[in-house]
Amino acid sequence: MVNLEKINAFYKNRRVFITGHTGFKGSWLLYLLHRAGAKVKGYALEPDTSPSLYGYVTEASKPISVIADINDAERLEKEMLDFAPEVIFHLAAQPLVRKSYQEPLATFSTNAMGTANVLQALVKLKHKCSAVFITTDKVYDNKEIDYAYSEDDALGGHDPYSSSKACAEIIIGSYARSFFPKETYAIHQKAIASVRSGNVIGGGDWAEDRLLPDIIRALVNKQDILIRNPSSIRPWQHVLDPLTGYLHLGMLLSNSAGKYPGTYNFGPDHKDNLKVDEVAKVAVEVWGEGNIINHLEIGAPKEAGILKLNINKAKEQLGWHPALSTKKAVERTINWYKKFYEGENSPVDLMESDILFYKESLSA
């Protein structure tokens, strides 16, 4: 089972390298590792949103921060080898489906070759290290049927983002078999895993073309909430659920290297796969006002209508389970932004409140 005290004890004073630490999930991970007392070095581009959660987090955590491109293989290798990490979390990515239609080559370069660059640098590390590679729930060959995809299902991807992440999974699998096989762990001392999480929500995400940030922008500006795909189903989950899973898996890979390498889905329970309009209605209810309008875009890029994850492997093999229901995750997220825009709480204080609530929910 997941134990936050054991996780924090494991990461205390441990050298952890994070790619993509300036993004939404990366900033939350950065802060969790700071609270645990880890020695963190981050490698990423400048934040591309304003406000940026990273800016608030770094005031508290003060990590070693390298602002550079994951596609710069030489720089990445130097920064990683100089730091000599014991654990690596690879989050750096072009993470937006609609942007991938506008910048497909950059998306493939960052998501596929950027992942290969991290793996190649890992090959050159001369000491024990575990690494968790974060991809996405969209790596599967989605038939858009009422079916929850498991880790053994075929990879695919209609849009450039999804297919670039499927490419990354193939690259990870190739390096695992070619350079980090379990049979020769005593020689290479590397244990790696890839994780596929659902639509992650939580306070501090201001990215474009994501449902909750788009809803918040509309609410703050007193505008109508335009919903593109009201009937679409996604595996929504609060950011602390997958991040706790990542940290837990990083610990397990380090402590029992031969047992846990592989791929894992992190998502909500099956009953919590909500439609877009259901999530929007909860958001408006919590905010206290708002007008939702179904807005069909003619000629809009294709986005999947239904996507579900089977999380039994993570439950059974890792002892992980989602602590927050989707409804509770949406409520916590909207309240986070509400308090932020009221100006009475700092983002770090709001993160602390969510962490305390999550800890209580995990043990409930």
Secondary structure as GFF3:
##gff-version 3
##sequence-region A 1 364
A	DSSP	alpha_helix	4	11	.	.	.	ID=ss1
A	DSSP	beta_strand	15	19	.	.	.	ID=ss2
A	DSSP	alpha_helix	24	36	.	.	.	ID=ss3
A	DSSP	beta_strand	39	44	.	.	.	ID=ss4
A	DSSP	alpha_helix	53	61	.	.	.	ID=ss5
A	DSSP	beta_strand	64	67	.	.	.	ID=ss6
A	DSSP	alpha_helix	73	83	.	.	.	ID=ss7
A	DSSP	beta_strand	87	90	.	.	.	ID=ss8
A	DSSP	alpha_helix	97	102	.	.	.	ID=ss9
A	DSSP	alpha_helix	104	108	.	.	.	ID=ss10
A	DSSP	pi_helix	109	113	.	.	.	ID=ss11
A	DSSP	alpha_helix	114	124	.	.	.	ID=ss12
A	DSSP	beta_strand	129	134	.	.	.	ID=ss13
A	DSSP	three_ten_helix	137	139	.	.	.	ID=ss14
A	DSSP	beta_strand	148	149	.	.	.	ID=ss15
A	DSSP	alpha_helix	160	178	.	.	.	ID=ss16
A	DSSP	three_ten_helix	182	184	.	.	.	ID=ss17
A	DSSP	alpha_helix	185	188	.	.	.	ID=ss18
A	DSSP	beta_strand	190	197	.	.	.	ID=ss19
A	DSSP	beta_strand	199	201	.	.	.	ID=ss20
A	DSSP	alpha_helix	211	220	.	.	.	ID=ss21
A	DSSP	beta_strand	225	227	.	.	.	ID=ss22
A	DSSP	beta_strand	236	238	.	.	.	ID=ss23
A	DSSP	alpha_helix	240	255	.	.	.	ID=ss24
A	DSSP	beta_strand	262	266	.	.	.	ID=ss25
A	DSSP	three_ten_helix	270	272	.	.	.	ID=ss26
A	DSSP	alpha_helix	276	287	.	.	.	ID=ss27
A	DSSP	beta_strand	292	294	.	.	.	ID=ss28
A	DSSP	beta_strand	308	309	.	.	.	ID=ss29
A	DSSP	alpha_helix	312	313	.	.	.	ID=ss30
A	DSSP	pi_helix	314	318	.	.	.	ID=ss31
A	DSSP	alpha_helix	326	342	.	.	.	ID=ss32
A	DSSP	alpha_helix	347	362	.	.	.	ID=ss33
###
